[in-house]
Amino acid sequence: MSLHLIKLCVGVESIQDLRDYIGANESLYKSRGMIYEQTHTTRMFPKKVDELLDGGSMYWVIKGQLCCRQKLLNLKQFTDSEGINRCRIFLDHEVIAVEPRPYRPFQGWRYLDPKDAPRDIGEGAKGIEEMPESLRRELSSLGLL
């Protein structure tokens, strides 16, 4: 059974901003003849690795809303230059918008049970995926989406 992670996406203003960041990094690596792997580094290593890698995703909270996800590809534990154990999370490059929902700030990451995960936009009401993200955020904050 799969399991997901939730993480704050600090410094990012929108889903498109996250996509642009990934695209810019990928272009930079390609221009240097390197292969780009989308990763995120965090302090704690999850204990439920098998469940996370069995179809799990990283759900991102951007500006107070759980609003998109990326598929988890791998997790690797390593020790940084200061001798601190860390976790490198490898993610699929595709950022998938989900039905937005408010989410309070927290530290680190949290597990998310699949039954509690928001649906991908496009699986729900028709037309939502064509809406600008700012409108989806506003409608969600008003409880209309």
C-alpha positions in Angstrom: 0.0 0.0 0.0 1.4 3.4 -1.0 2.0 6.3 1.3 2.8 10.0 0.5 4.8 12.8 2.0 3.7 16.5 2.6 6.4 19.2 2.6 6.4 23.0 2.6 7.7 24.4 -0.7 9.6 27.4 0.8 10.5 30.3 -1.5 8.0 29.3 -4.2 5.0 31.5 -5.0 3.0 29.2 -7.3 2.8 25.8 -9.1 4.2 27.5 -12.2 7.1 29.0 -10.2 8.0 25.4 -9.0 7.8 24.2 -12.6 9.9 27.1 -13.8 12.5 26.3 -11.1 12.7 22.7 -12.2 12.9 23.6 -15.9 15.7 26.2 -15.2 17.8 23.6 -13.3 17.2 21.0 -16.0 18.3 23.4 -18.7 21.4 24.4 -16.7 22.5 20.8 -16.2 21.8 20.0 -19.9 23.9 23.0 -21.0 26.8 21.5 -19.0 26.3 18.1 -20.5 25.0 16.6 -17.2 21.9 14.6 -16.4 19.5 16.5 -14.0 17.9 14.6 -11.2 15.1 16.5 -9.3 15.9 16.2 -5.6 15.0 17.7 -2.3 17.2 17.3 0.8 15.7 17.0 4.3 17.1 16.2 7.7 15.0 13.2 8.7 14.9 9.9 6.8 11.4 8.3 6.6 11.0 4.9 8.2 8.3 3.8 5.8 10.4 3.8 2.7 8.8 0.7 1.0 5.3 2.3 1.2 6.6 5.6 0.0 8.3 4.1 -3.0 5.2 2.0 -3.8 3.5 4.7 -5.9 3.9 7.5 -3.3 4.2 11.2 -4.1 5.6 14.4 -2.5 2.6 16.8 -1.9 3.8 20.4 -1.8 2.3 23.1 0.3 2.7 26.5 -1.4 1.7 29.7 0.3 -0.6 27.9 2.8 -2.3 25.5 0.4 -1.6 21.9 -0.4 -1.7 22.3 -4.2 0.5 20.0 -6.2 2.5 16.8 -6.1 5.5 15.0 -7.7 6.0 11.3 -7.8 8.6 9.9 -5.4 11.3 8.0 -7.3 13.8 7.1 -4.6 15.1 8.1 -1.1 18.8 7.9 -0.1 20.4 8.6 3.2 23.7 10.4 3.3 26.0 12.3 5.6 26.7 16.0 4.7 30.0 17.8 4.9 29.2 18.8 8.5 28.7 15.1 9.5 24.9 15.5 9.8 22.7 12.6 8.5 20.3 13.8 5.7 17.8 12.3 3.3 17.8 13.0 -0.4 14.4 12.6 -2.0 14.4 12.0 -5.7 11.3 13.3 -7.5 9.8 13.0 -11.0 10.1 16.2 -12.9 6.4 16.5 -13.6 4.5 18.7 -11.2 0.8 17.6 -11.0 -1.7 20.1 -9.8 -4.2 18.8 -7.2 -7.4 20.1 -5.8 -6.1 22.8 -3.5 -6.8 22.8 0.3 -5.6 25.0 3.1 -2.7 23.6 5.1 -1.0 25.2 8.2 2.8 25.6 8.3 4.8 22.9 10.0 8.5 21.8 10.2 10.0 18.9 8.3 7.6 16.6 6.4 4.5 14.6 7.3 3.1 11.3 6.0 -0.1 11.5 4.0 -2.4 8.5 3.8 -3.7 8.0 0.2 -7.3 8.2 1.4 -6.7 11.7 2.6 -4.8 12.9 -0.4 -6.5 15.5 -2.7 -7.4 14.4 -6.2 -5.4 15.5 -9.2 -7.0 18.3 -11.0 -8.7 16.9 -14.0 -10.1 13.9 -12.1 -12.7 16.1 -10.5 -15.0 18.8 -11.9 -14.5 19.7 -15.5 -12.9 23.1 -16.2 -10.9 23.4 -13.0 -7.6 22.6 -14.7 -8.1 25.5 -17.1 -8.6 28.0 -14.3 -5.7 30.2 -13.3 -4.0 29.0 -10.2 -4.8 32.3 -8.4 -8.6 31.7 -9.0 -8.3 28.1 -7.7 -6.6 29.4 -4.6 -9.3 32.0 -4.0 -12.2 29.7 -4.6 -10.6 27.1 -2.3 -10.0 29.7 0.5 -13.7 30.6 0.2 -14.7 26.9 0.5 -16.1 26.9 -3.0 -13.7 24.4 -4.6 
